[in-house]
Amino acid sequence: MTAGFEVKPGDVVRLRKQHPCGASEWQVVRLGTDIGLRCLKCQRYVLLKRSVFEQRLKAIVSSEKGEAP
């Protein structure tokens, strides 16, 4: 299902469910067995298992490589 996406540290992603603070966009901080995410609104840091992250991922909003001119 998710073989076509590549997420790198620094990317901003949108998840299917909103965080309790009301934000739905997260910055990828850590990649590995677990994915580390930081909420862009309240700065809360969470770890999600890779399988859970892949199910909850809705879109990649911006990529580190595409932002810099």
N, CA, C, O and CB atoms as a CASP TS submission, in Angstrom:
PFRMAT TS
TARGET T0000
AUTHOR 0000-0000-0000
METHOD Language model
MODEL 1
PARENT N/A
ATOM      1  N   MET     1       0.805  -1.187   0.000  1.00  0.00           N
ATOM      2  CA  MET     1       0.000   0.000   0.000  1.00  0.00           C
ATOM      3  C   MET     1       0.856   1.261   0.000  1.00  0.00           C
ATOM      4  O   MET     1       0.583   2.192  -0.758  1.00  0.00           O
ATOM      5  CB  MET     1      -0.920  -0.008   1.184  1.00  0.00           C
ATOM      6  N   THR     2       1.883   1.303   0.838  1.00  0.00           N
ATOM      7  CA  THR     2       2.649   2.527   0.998  1.00  0.00           C
ATOM      8  C   THR     2       4.043   2.425   0.399  1.00  0.00           C
ATOM      9  O   THR     2       4.930   3.184   0.790  1.00  0.00           O
ATOM     10  CB  THR     2       2.748   2.881   2.453  1.00  0.00           C
ATOM     11  N   ALA     3       4.257   1.524  -0.524  1.00  0.00           N
ATOM     12  CA  ALA     3       5.583   1.363  -1.103  1.00  0.00           C
ATOM     13  C   ALA     3       5.976   2.555  -1.961  1.00  0.00           C
ATOM     14  O   ALA     3       7.161   2.734  -2.245  1.00  0.00           O
ATOM     15  CB  ALA     3       5.640   0.097  -1.927  1.00  0.00           C
ATOM     16  N   GLY     4       5.015   3.381  -2.386  1.00  0.00           N
ATOM     17  CA  GLY     4       5.301   4.480  -3.289  1.00  0.00           C
ATOM     18  C   GLY     4       5.702   5.783  -2.617  1.00  0.00           C
ATOM     19  O   GLY     4       6.022   6.744  -3.317  1.00  0.00           O
ATOM     20  N   PHE     5       5.700   5.857  -1.294  1.00  0.00           N
ATOM     21  CA  PHE     5       6.049   7.124  -0.655  1.00  0.00           C
ATOM     22  C   PHE     5       7.405   7.015   0.024  1.00  0.00           C
ATOM     23  O   PHE     5       7.810   5.945   0.478  1.00  0.00           O
ATOM     24  CB  PHE     5       4.972   7.536   0.365  1.00  0.00           C
ATOM     25  N   GLU     6       8.091   8.140   0.083  1.00  0.00           N
ATOM     26  CA  GLU     6       9.350   8.210   0.812  1.00  0.00           C
ATOM     27  C   GLU     6       9.282   9.380   1.766  1.00  0.00           C
ATOM     28  O   GLU     6       9.147  10.525   1.334  1.00  0.00           O
ATOM     29  CB  GLU     6      10.560   8.346  -0.150  1.00  0.00           C
ATOM     30  N   VAL     7       9.373   9.114   3.039  1.00  0.00           N
ATOM     31  CA  VAL     7       9.346  10.159   4.053  1.00  0.00           C
ATOM     32  C   VAL     7      10.748  10.280   4.616  1.00  0.00           C
ATOM     33  O   VAL     7      11.394   9.280   4.929  1.00  0.00           O
ATOM     34  CB  VAL     7       8.302   9.850   5.179  1.00  0.00           C
ATOM     35  N   LYS     8      11.212  11.517   4.743  1.00  0.00           N
ATOM     36  CA  LYS     8      12.537  11.781   5.283  1.00  0.00           C
ATOM     37  C   LYS     8      12.418  12.706   6.496  1.00  0.00           C
ATOM     38  O   LYS     8      11.421  13.416   6.629  1.00  0.00           O
ATOM     39  CB  LYS     8      13.459  12.405   4.202  1.00  0.00           C
ATOM     40  N   PRO     9      13.413  12.709   7.376  1.00  0.00           N
ATOM     41  CA  PRO     9      13.377  13.661   8.490  1.00  0.00           C
ATOM     42  C   PRO     9      13.268  15.095   7.961  1.00  0.00           C
ATOM     43  O   PRO     9      13.958  15.467   7.011  1.00  0.00           O
ATOM     44  CB  PRO     9      14.640  13.509   9.378  1.00  0.00           C
ATOM     45  N   GLY    10      12.414  15.878   8.571  1.00  0.00           N
ATOM     46  CA  GLY    10      12.189  17.248   8.137  1.00  0.00           C
ATOM     47  C   GLY    10      10.944  17.420   7.292  1.00  0.00           C
ATOM     48  O   GLY    10      10.455  18.540   7.140  1.00  0.00           O
ATOM     49  N   ASP    11      10.418  16.332   6.736  1.00  0.00           N
ATOM     50  CA  ASP    11       9.192  16.407   5.937  1.00  0.00           C
ATOM     51  C   ASP    11       8.005  16.748   6.835  1.00  0.00           C
ATOM     52  O   ASP    11       7.982  16.392   8.013  1.00  0.00           O
ATOM     53  CB  ASP    11       8.940  15.072   5.190  1.00  0.00           C
ATOM     54  N   VAL    12       7.028  17.435   6.269  1.00  0.00           N
ATOM     55  CA  VAL    12       5.781  17.733   6.973  1.00  0.00           C
ATOM     56  C   VAL    12       4.704  16.836   6.390  1.00  0.00           C
ATOM     57  O   VAL    12       4.499  16.813   5.176  1.00  0.00           O
ATOM     58  CB  VAL    12       5.388  19.253   6.849  1.00  0.00           C
ATOM     59  N   VAL    13       4.015  16.095   7.254  1.00  0.00           N
ATOM     60  CA  VAL    13       2.989  15.148   6.808  1.00  0.00           C
ATOM     61  C   VAL    13       1.652  15.480   7.449  1.00  0.00           C
ATOM     62  O   VAL    13       1.597  16.090   8.517  1.00  0.00           O
ATOM     63  CB  VAL    13       3.397  13.699   7.144  1.00  0.00           C
ATOM     64  N   ARG    14       0.580  15.075   6.790  1.00  0.00           N
ATOM     65  CA  ARG    14      -0.770  15.237   7.326  1.00  0.00           C
ATOM     66  C   ARG    14      -1.292  13.845   7.647  1.00  0.00           C
ATOM     67  O   ARG    14      -1.242  12.940   6.814  1.00  0.00           O
ATOM     68  CB  ARG    14      -1.720  15.991   6.313  1.00  0.00           C
ATOM     69  N   LEU    15      -1.798  13.688   8.879  1.00  0.00           N
ATOM     70  CA  LEU    15      -2.351  12.404   9.306  1.00  0.00           C
ATOM     71  C   LEU    15      -3.877  12.438   9.210  1.00  0.00           C
ATOM     72  O   LEU    15      -4.479  13.509   9.135  1.00  0.00           O
ATOM     73  CB  LEU    15      -1.903  12.067  10.752  1.00  0.00           C
ATOM     74  N   ARG    16      -4.484  11.274   9.213  1.00  0.00           N
ATOM     75  CA  ARG    16      -5.936  11.170   9.038  1.00  0.00           C
ATOM     76  C   ARG    16      -6.723  11.780  10.193  1.00  0.00           C
ATOM     77  O   ARG    16      -7.756  12.412   9.970  1.00  0.00           O
ATOM     78  CB  ARG    16      -6.326   9.723   8.877  1.00  0.00           C
ATOM     79  N   LYS    17      -6.254  11.600  11.412  1.00  0.00           N
ATOM     80  CA  LYS    17      -6.963  12.145  12.574  1.00  0.00           C
ATOM     81  C   LYS    17      -6.217  13.366  13.102  1.00  0.00           C
ATOM     82  O   LYS    17      -4.989  13.432  13.049  1.00  0.00           O
ATOM     83  CB  LYS    17      -7.110  11.071  13.690  1.00  0.00           C
ATOM     84  N   GLN    18      -6.979  14.328  13.612  1.00  0.00           N
ATOM     85  CA  GLN    18      -6.367  15.513  14.200  1.00  0.00           C
ATOM     86  C   GLN    18      -5.809  15.202  15.578  1.00  0.00           C
ATOM     87  O   GLN    18      -6.296  14.314  16.277  1.00  0.00           O
ATOM     88  CB  GLN    18      -7.379  16.655  14.286  1.00  0.00           C
ATOM     89  N   HIS    19      -4.791  15.941  15.951  1.00  0.00           N
ATOM     90  CA  HIS    19      -4.250  15.893  17.311  1.00  0.00           C
ATOM     91  C   HIS    19      -5.257  16.608  18.219  1.00  0.00           C
ATOM     92  O   HIS    19      -5.976  17.480  17.732  1.00  0.00           O
ATOM     93  CB  HIS    19      -2.807  16.562  17.395  1.00  0.00           C
ATOM     94  N   PRO    20      -5.342  16.287  19.494  1.00  0.00           N
ATOM     95  CA  PRO    20      -6.288  16.976  20.381  1.00  0.00           C
ATOM     96  C   PRO    20      -6.157  18.503  20.397  1.00  0.00           C
ATOM     97  O   PRO    20      -7.118  19.193  20.737  1.00  0.00           O
ATOM     98  CB  PRO    20      -6.114  16.464  21.770  1.00  0.00           C
ATOM     99  N   CYS    21      -4.989  19.041  20.038  1.00  0.00           N
ATOM    100  CA  CYS    21      -4.821  20.493  20.001  1.00  0.00           C
ATOM    101  C   CYS    21      -5.477  21.105  18.763  1.00  0.00           C
ATOM    102  O   CYS    21      -5.594  22.327  18.673  1.00  0.00           O
ATOM    103  CB  CYS    21      -3.337  20.852  20.033  1.00  0.00           C
ATOM    104  N   GLY    22      -5.906  20.281  17.814  1.00  0.00           N
ATOM    105  CA  GLY    22      -6.588  20.760  16.623  1.00  0.00           C
ATOM    106  C   GLY    22      -5.750  20.712  15.359  1.00  0.00           C
ATOM    107  O   GLY    22      -6.280  20.945  14.273  1.00  0.00           O
ATOM    108  N   ALA    23      -4.468  20.420  15.460  1.00  0.00           N
ATOM    109  CA  ALA    23      -3.592  20.371  14.290  1.00  0.00           C
ATOM    110  C   ALA    23      -3.626  18.987  13.650  1.00  0.00           C
ATOM    111  O   ALA    23      -3.870  17.984  14.321  1.00  0.00           O
ATOM    112  CB  ALA    23      -2.152  20.743  14.679  1.00  0.00           C
ATOM    113  N   SER    24      -3.376  18.950  12.348  1.00  0.00           N
ATOM    114  CA  SER    24      -3.288  17.660  11.667  1.00  0.00           C
ATOM    115  C   SER    24      -1.974  17.522  10.902  1.00  0.00           C
ATOM    116  O   SER    24      -1.769  16.531  10.201  1.00  0.00           O
ATOM    117  CB  SER    24      -4.469  17.485  10.714  1.00  0.00           C
ATOM    118  N   GLU    25      -1.076  18.514  11.031  1.00  0.00           N
ATOM    119  CA  GLU    25       0.207  18.458  10.335  1.00  0.00           C
ATOM    120  C   GLU    25       1.334  18.239  11.341  1.00  0.00           C
ATOM    121  O   GLU    25       1.368  18.842  12.413  1.00  0.00           O
ATOM    122  CB  GLU    25       0.450  19.755   9.523  1.00  0.00           C
ATOM    123  N   TRP    26       2.246  17.359  10.959  1.00  0.00           N
ATOM    124  CA  TRP    26       3.338  16.933  11.823  1.00  0.00           C
ATOM    125  C   TRP    26       4.643  16.990  11.046  1.00  0.00           C
ATOM    126  O   TRP    26       4.658  16.789   9.832  1.00  0.00           O
ATOM    127  CB  TRP    26       3.087  15.510  12.373  1.00  0.00           C
ATOM    128  N   GLN    27       5.742  17.262  11.745  1.00  0.00           N
ATOM    129  CA  GLN    27       7.064  17.212  11.132  1.00  0.00           C
ATOM    130  C   GLN    27       7.721  15.895  11.533  1.00  0.00           C
ATOM    131  O   GLN    27       7.706  15.515  12.704  1.00  0.00           O
ATOM    132  CB  GLN    27       7.942  18.441  11.562  1.00  0.00           C
ATOM    133  N   VAL    28       8.297  15.206  10.556  1.00  0.00           N
ATOM    134  CA  VAL    28       8.997  13.952  10.819  1.00  0.00           C
ATOM    135  C   VAL    28      10.348  14.296  11.437  1.00  0.00           C
ATOM    136  O   VAL    28      11.135  15.041  10.854  1.00  0.00           O
ATOM    137  CB  VAL    28       9.168  13.098   9.507  1.00  0.00           C
ATOM    138  N   VAL    29      10.607  13.747  12.623  1.00  0.00           N
ATOM    139  CA  VAL    29      11.840  14.043  13.343  1.00  0.00           C
ATOM    140  C   VAL    29      12.784  12.842  13.325  1.00  0.00           C
ATOM    141  O   VAL    29      14.002  13.011  13.281  1.00  0.00           O
ATOM    142  CB  VAL    29      11.529  14.452  14.788  1.00  0.00           C
ATOM    143  N   ARG    30      12.228  11.636  13.358  1.00  0.00           N
ATOM    144  CA  ARG    30      13.038  10.435  13.498  1.00  0.00           C
ATOM    145  C   ARG    30      12.452   9.313  12.641  1.00  0.00           C
ATOM    146  O   ARG    30      11.237   9.129  12.582  1.00  0.00           O
ATOM    147  CB  ARG    30      13.122  10.003  14.980  1.00  0.00           C
ATOM    148  N   LEU    31      13.336   8.570  11.981  1.00  0.00           N
ATOM    149  CA  LEU    31      12.911   7.407  11.207  1.00  0.00           C
ATOM    150  C   LEU    31      13.634   6.179  11.727  1.00  0.00           C
ATOM    151  O   LEU    31      14.796   6.254  12.125  1.00  0.00           O
ATOM    152  CB  LEU    31      13.186   7.608   9.694  1.00  0.00           C
ATOM    153  N   GLY    32      12.956   5.074  11.723  1.00  0.00           N
ATOM    154  CA  GLY    32      13.508   3.810  12.188  1.00  0.00           C
ATOM    155  C   GLY    32      12.358   2.838  12.320  1.00  0.00           C
ATOM    156  O   GLY    32      11.394   2.906  11.557  1.00  0.00           O
ATOM    157  N   THR    33      12.447   1.940  13.274  1.00  0.00           N
ATOM    158  CA  THR    33      11.333   1.044  13.554  1.00  0.00           C
ATOM    159  C   THR    33      10.117   1.857  13.973  1.00  0.00           C
ATOM    160  O   THR    33       8.981   1.545  13.613  1.00  0.00           O
ATOM    161  CB  THR    33      11.710   0.023  14.648  1.00  0.00           C
ATOM    162  N   ASP    34      10.388   2.917  14.751  1.00  0.00           N
ATOM    163  CA  ASP    34       9.354   3.860  15.142  1.00  0.00           C
ATOM    164  C   ASP    34       9.578   5.160  14.382  1.00  0.00           C
ATOM    165  O   ASP    34      10.710   5.491  14.027  1.00  0.00           O
ATOM    166  CB  ASP    34       9.360   4.100  16.681  1.00  0.00           C
ATOM    167  N   ILE    35       8.499   5.897  14.132  1.00  0.00           N
ATOM    168  CA  ILE    35       8.573   7.191  13.468  1.00  0.00           C
ATOM    169  C   ILE    35       8.329   8.261  14.525  1.00  0.00           C
ATOM    170  O   ILE    35       7.297   8.245  15.196  1.00  0.00           O
ATOM    171  CB  ILE    35       7.535   7.299  12.289  1.00  0.00           C
ATOM    172  N   GLY    36       9.267   9.184  14.678  1.00  0.00           N
ATOM    173  CA  GLY    36       9.118  10.285  15.618  1.00  0.00           C
ATOM    174  C   GLY    36       8.494  11.480  14.913  1.00  0.00           C
ATOM    175  O   GLY    36       8.974  11.906  13.863  1.00  0.00           O
ATOM    176  N   LEU    37       7.425  12.022  15.490  1.00  0.00           N
ATOM    177  CA  LEU    37       6.704  13.149  14.896  1.00  0.00           C
ATOM    178  C   LEU    37       6.565  14.270  15.910  1.00  0.00           C
ATOM    179  O   LEU    37       6.396  14.020  17.103  1.00  0.00           O
ATOM    180  CB  LEU    37       5.316  12.709  14.390  1.00  0.00           C
ATOM    181  N   ARG    38       6.638  15.516  15.430  1.00  0.00           N
ATOM    182  CA  ARG    38       6.422  16.689  16.280  1.00  0.00           C
ATOM    183  C   ARG    38       5.250  17.470  15.716  1.00  0.00           C
ATOM    184  O   ARG    38       5.238  17.830  14.539  1.00  0.00           O
ATOM    185  CB  ARG    38       7.706  17.584  16.364  1.00  0.00           C
ATOM    186  N   CYS    39       4.251  17.734  16.576  1.00  0.00           N
ATOM    187  CA  CYS    39       3.074  18.508  16.190  1.00  0.00           C
ATOM    188  C   CYS    39       3.518  19.937  15.882  1.00  0.00           C
ATOM    189  O   CYS    39       4.252  20.540  16.665  1.00  0.00           O
ATOM    190  CB  CYS    39       1.982  18.486  17.317  1.00  0.00           C
ATOM    191  N   LEU    40       3.077  20.481  14.748  1.00  0.00           N
ATOM    192  CA  LEU    40       3.491  21.820  14.360  1.00  0.00           C
ATOM    193  C   LEU    40       2.770  22.916  15.135  1.00  0.00           C
ATOM    194  O   LEU    40       3.203  24.068  15.111  1.00  0.00           O
ATOM    195  CB  LEU    40       3.264  22.012  12.893  1.00  0.00           C
ATOM    196  N   LYS    41       1.687  22.585  15.816  1.00  0.00           N
ATOM    197  CA  LYS    41       0.952  23.601  16.571  1.00  0.00           C
ATOM    198  C   LYS    41       1.401  23.672  18.031  1.00  0.00           C
ATOM    199  O   LYS    41       1.730  24.749  18.528  1.00  0.00           O
ATOM    200  CB  LYS    41      -0.543  23.316  16.507  1.00  0.00           C
ATOM    201  N   CYS    42       1.417  22.525  18.720  1.00  0.00           N
ATOM    202  CA  CYS    42       1.724  22.537  20.154  1.00  0.00           C
ATOM    203  C   CYS    42       3.108  21.978  20.480  1.00  0.00           C
ATOM    204  O   CYS    42       3.505  21.966  21.645  1.00  0.00           O
ATOM    205  CB  CYS    42       0.680  21.748  20.903  1.00  0.00           C
ATOM    206  N   GLN    43       3.843  21.517  19.477  1.00  0.00           N
ATOM    207  CA  GLN    43       5.212  20.994  19.622  1.00  0.00           C
ATOM    208  C   GLN    43       5.299  19.686  20.410  1.00  0.00           C
ATOM    209  O   GLN    43       6.385  19.320  20.859  1.00  0.00           O
ATOM    210  CB  GLN    43       6.072  22.025  20.295  1.00  0.00           C
ATOM    211  N   ARG    44       4.186  18.974  20.589  1.00  0.00           N
ATOM    212  CA  ARG    44       4.194  17.678  21.272  1.00  0.00           C
ATOM    213  C   ARG    44       4.949  16.669  20.400  1.00  0.00           C
ATOM    214  O   ARG    44       4.802  16.669  19.178  1.00  0.00           O
ATOM    215  CB  ARG    44       2.729  17.183  21.565  1.00  0.00           C
ATOM    216  N   TYR    45       5.752  15.817  21.027  1.00  0.00           N
ATOM    217  CA  TYR    45       6.525  14.799  20.330  1.00  0.00           C
ATOM    218  C   TYR    45       5.908  13.436  20.607  1.00  0.00           C
ATOM    219  O   TYR    45       5.649  13.089  21.759  1.00  0.00           O
ATOM    220  CB  TYR    45       8.015  14.832  20.765  1.00  0.00           C
ATOM    221  N   VAL    46       5.674  12.667  19.554  1.00  0.00           N
ATOM    222  CA  VAL    46       5.122  11.324  19.713  1.00  0.00           C
ATOM    223  C   VAL    46       5.914  10.336  18.874  1.00  0.00           C
ATOM    224  O   VAL    46       6.525  10.707  17.871  1.00  0.00           O
ATOM    225  CB  VAL    46       3.630  11.292  19.320  1.00  0.00           C
ATOM    226  N   LEU    47       5.901   9.090  19.284  1.00  0.00           N
ATOM    227  CA  LEU    47       6.486   7.996  18.524  1.00  0.00           C
ATOM    228  C   LEU    47       5.364   7.077  18.069  1.00  0.00           C
ATOM    229  O   LEU    47       4.524   6.670  18.871  1.00  0.00           O
ATOM    230  CB  LEU    47       7.542   7.219  19.367  1.00  0.00           C
ATOM    231  N   LEU    48       5.351   6.754  16.788  1.00  0.00           N
ATOM    232  CA  LEU    48       4.379   5.807  16.250  1.00  0.00           C
ATOM    233  C   LEU    48       5.127   4.636  15.629  1.00  0.00           C
ATOM    234  O   LEU    48       6.172   4.820  15.005  1.00  0.00           O
ATOM    235  CB  LEU    48       3.448   6.488  15.204  1.00  0.00           C
ATOM    236  N   LYS    49       4.594   3.443  15.799  1.00  0.00           N
ATOM    237  CA  LYS    49       5.156   2.304  15.084  1.00  0.00           C
ATOM    238  C   LYS    49       5.018   2.566  13.597  1.00  0.00           C
ATOM    239  O   LYS    49       4.061   3.209  13.166  1.00  0.00           O
ATOM    240  CB  LYS    49       4.452   0.970  15.488  1.00  0.00           C
ATOM    241  N   ARG    50       5.955   2.080  12.817  1.00  0.00           N
ATOM    242  CA  ARG    50       5.938   2.325  11.374  1.00  0.00           C
ATOM    243  C   ARG    50       4.628   1.854  10.740  1.00  0.00           C
ATOM    244  O   ARG    50       4.088   2.539   9.872  1.00  0.00           O
ATOM    245  CB  ARG    50       7.123   1.625  10.706  1.00  0.00           C
ATOM    246  N   SER    51       4.116   0.709  11.156  1.00  0.00           N
ATOM    247  CA  SER    51       2.870   0.191  10.583  1.00  0.00           C
ATOM    248  C   SER    51       1.689   1.110  10.891  1.00  0.00           C
ATOM    249  O   SER    51       0.828   1.324  10.037  1.00  0.00           O
ATOM    250  CB  SER    51       2.586  -1.219  11.114  1.00  0.00           C
ATOM    251  N   VAL    52       1.646   1.652  12.108  1.00  0.00           N
ATOM    252  CA  VAL    52       0.575   2.577  12.498  1.00  0.00           C
ATOM    253  C   VAL    52       0.706   3.874  11.707  1.00  0.00           C
ATOM    254  O   VAL    52      -0.287   4.415  11.222  1.00  0.00           O
ATOM    255  CB  VAL    52       0.617   2.865  14.029  1.00  0.00           C
ATOM    256  N   PHE    53       1.943   4.373  11.576  1.00  0.00           N
ATOM    257  CA  PHE    53       2.186   5.599  10.815  1.00  0.00           C
ATOM    258  C   PHE    53       1.719   5.442   9.368  1.00  0.00           C
ATOM    259  O   PHE    53       1.076   6.340   8.823  1.00  0.00           O
ATOM    260  CB  PHE    53       3.680   5.968  10.852  1.00  0.00           C
ATOM    261  N   GLU    54       2.036   4.318   8.751  1.00  0.00           N
ATOM    262  CA  GLU    54       1.646   4.093   7.351  1.00  0.00           C
ATOM    263  C   GLU    54       0.132   4.054   7.199  1.00  0.00           C
ATOM    264  O   GLU    54      -0.390   4.500   6.177  1.00  0.00           O
ATOM    265  CB  GLU    54       2.254   2.787   6.828  1.00  0.00           C
ATOM    266  N   GLN    55      -0.584   3.531   8.190  1.00  0.00           N
ATOM    267  CA  GLN    55      -2.046   3.510   8.128  1.00  0.00           C
ATOM    268  C   GLN    55      -2.635   4.897   8.307  1.00  0.00           C
ATOM    269  O   GLN    55      -3.638   5.227   7.675  1.00  0.00           O
ATOM    270  CB  GLN    55      -2.607   2.573   9.185  1.00  0.00           C
ATOM    271  N   ARG    56      -2.029   5.717   9.158  1.00  0.00           N
ATOM    272  CA  ARG    56      -2.572   7.037   9.477  1.00  0.00           C
ATOM    273  C   ARG    56      -2.146   8.130   8.503  1.00  0.00           C
ATOM    274  O   ARG    56      -2.753   9.201   8.479  1.00  0.00           O
ATOM    275  CB  ARG    56      -2.158   7.426  10.857  1.00  0.00           C
ATOM    276  N   LEU    57      -1.110   7.879   7.699  1.00  0.00           N
ATOM    277  CA  LEU    57      -0.610   8.891   6.775  1.00  0.00           C
ATOM    278  C   LEU    57      -1.652   9.215   5.716  1.00  0.00           C
ATOM    279  O   LEU    57      -2.173   8.318   5.053  1.00  0.00           O
ATOM    280  CB  LEU    57       0.689   8.422   6.114  1.00  0.00           C
ATOM    281  N   LYS    58      -1.952  10.493   5.560  1.00  0.00           N
ATOM    282  CA  LYS    58      -2.905  10.940   4.555  1.00  0.00           C
ATOM    283  C   LYS    58      -2.173  11.569   3.378  1.00  0.00           C
ATOM    284  O   LYS    58      -2.486  11.271   2.226  1.00  0.00           O
ATOM    285  CB  LYS    58      -3.905  11.936   5.162  1.00  0.00           C
ATOM    286  N   ALA    59      -1.192  12.443   3.654  1.00  0.00           N
ATOM    287  CA  ALA    59      -0.461  13.123   2.586  1.00  0.00           C
ATOM    288  C   ALA    59       0.867  13.648   3.103  1.00  0.00           C
ATOM    289  O   ALA    59       1.029  13.907   4.295  1.00  0.00           O
ATOM    290  CB  ALA    59      -1.294  14.272   2.004  1.00  0.00           C
ATOM    291  N   ILE    60       1.816  13.800   2.185  1.00  0.00           N
ATOM    292  CA  ILE    60       3.058  14.492   2.482  1.00  0.00           C
ATOM    293  C   ILE    60       2.851  15.929   2.035  1.00  0.00           C
ATOM    294  O   ILE    60       2.695  16.189   0.843  1.00  0.00           O
ATOM    295  CB  ILE    60       4.304  13.821   1.768  1.00  0.00           C
ATOM    296  N   VAL    61       2.848  16.866   2.977  1.00  0.00           N
ATOM    297  CA  VAL    61       2.539  18.267   2.699  1.00  0.00           C
ATOM    298  C   VAL    61       3.737  18.947   2.049  1.00  0.00           C
ATOM    299  O   VAL    61       3.584  19.610   1.023  1.00  0.00           O
ATOM    300  CB  VAL    61       2.135  19.006   3.993  1.00  0.00           C
ATOM    301  N   SER    62       4.920  18.798   2.624  1.00  0.00           N
ATOM    302  CA  SER    62       6.115  19.381   2.034  1.00  0.00           C
ATOM    303  C   SER    62       7.309  18.505   2.348  1.00  0.00           C
ATOM    304  O   SER    62       7.336  17.768   3.334  1.00  0.00           O
ATOM    305  CB  SER    62       6.342  20.815   2.545  1.00  0.00           C
ATOM    306  N   SER    63       8.284  18.610   1.483  1.00  0.00           N
ATOM    307  CA  SER    63       9.470  17.791   1.610  1.00  0.00           C
ATOM    308  C   SER    63      10.671  18.693   1.810  1.00  0.00           C
ATOM    309  O   SER    63      10.712  19.787   1.248  1.00  0.00           O
ATOM    310  CB  SER    63       9.656  16.889   0.377  1.00  0.00           C
ATOM    311  N   GLU    64      11.649  18.268   2.593  1.00  0.00           N
ATOM    312  CA  GLU    64      12.866  19.042   2.834  1.00  0.00           C
ATOM    313  C   GLU    64      13.538  19.403   1.516  1.00  0.00           C
ATOM    314  O   GLU    64      13.969  20.541   1.328  1.00  0.00           O
ATOM    315  CB  GLU    64      13.840  18.258   3.731  1.00  0.00           C
ATOM    316  N   LYS    65      13.628  18.449   0.613  1.00  0.00           N
ATOM    317  CA  LYS    65      14.361  18.680  -0.618  1.00  0.00           C
ATOM    318  C   LYS    65      13.639  19.644  -1.542  1.00  0.00           C
ATOM    319  O   LYS    65      14.291  20.338  -2.321  1.00  0.00           O
ATOM    320  CB  LYS    65      14.603  17.377  -1.327  1.00  0.00           C
ATOM    321  N   GLY    66      12.307  19.712  -1.484  1.00  0.00           N
ATOM    322  CA  GLY    66      11.549  20.589  -2.360  1.00  0.00           C
ATOM    323  C   GLY    66      11.365  22.003  -1.841  1.00  0.00           C
ATOM    324  O   GLY    66      10.907  22.863  -2.594  1.00  0.00           O
ATOM    325  N   GLU    67      11.705  22.285  -0.572  1.00  0.00           N
ATOM    326  CA  GLU    67      11.459  23.598   0.011  1.00  0.00           C
ATOM    327  C   GLU    67      12.546  24.625  -0.310  1.00  0.00           C
ATOM    328  O   GLU    67      12.248  25.797  -0.541  1.00  0.00           O
ATOM    329  CB  GLU    67      11.326  23.466   1.494  1.00  0.00           C
ATOM    330  N   ALA    68      13.789  24.189  -0.323  1.00  0.00           N
ATOM    331  CA  ALA    68      14.880  25.143  -0.501  1.00  0.00           C
ATOM    332  C   ALA    68      14.998  25.539  -1.977  1.00  0.00           C
ATOM    333  O   ALA    68      14.950  24.673  -2.850  1.00  0.00           O
ATOM    334  CB  ALA    68      16.215  24.544   0.008  1.00  0.00           C
ATOM    335  N   PRO    69      15.151  26.827  -2.264  1.00  0.00           N
ATOM    336  CA  PRO    69      15.293  27.254  -3.669  1.00  0.00           C
ATOM    337  C   PRO    69      16.641  26.925  -4.238  1.00  0.00           C
ATOM    338  O   PRO    69      16.908  27.221  -5.403  1.00  0.00           O
ATOM    339  CB  PRO    69      15.055  28.729  -3.797  1.00  0.00           C
TER
END
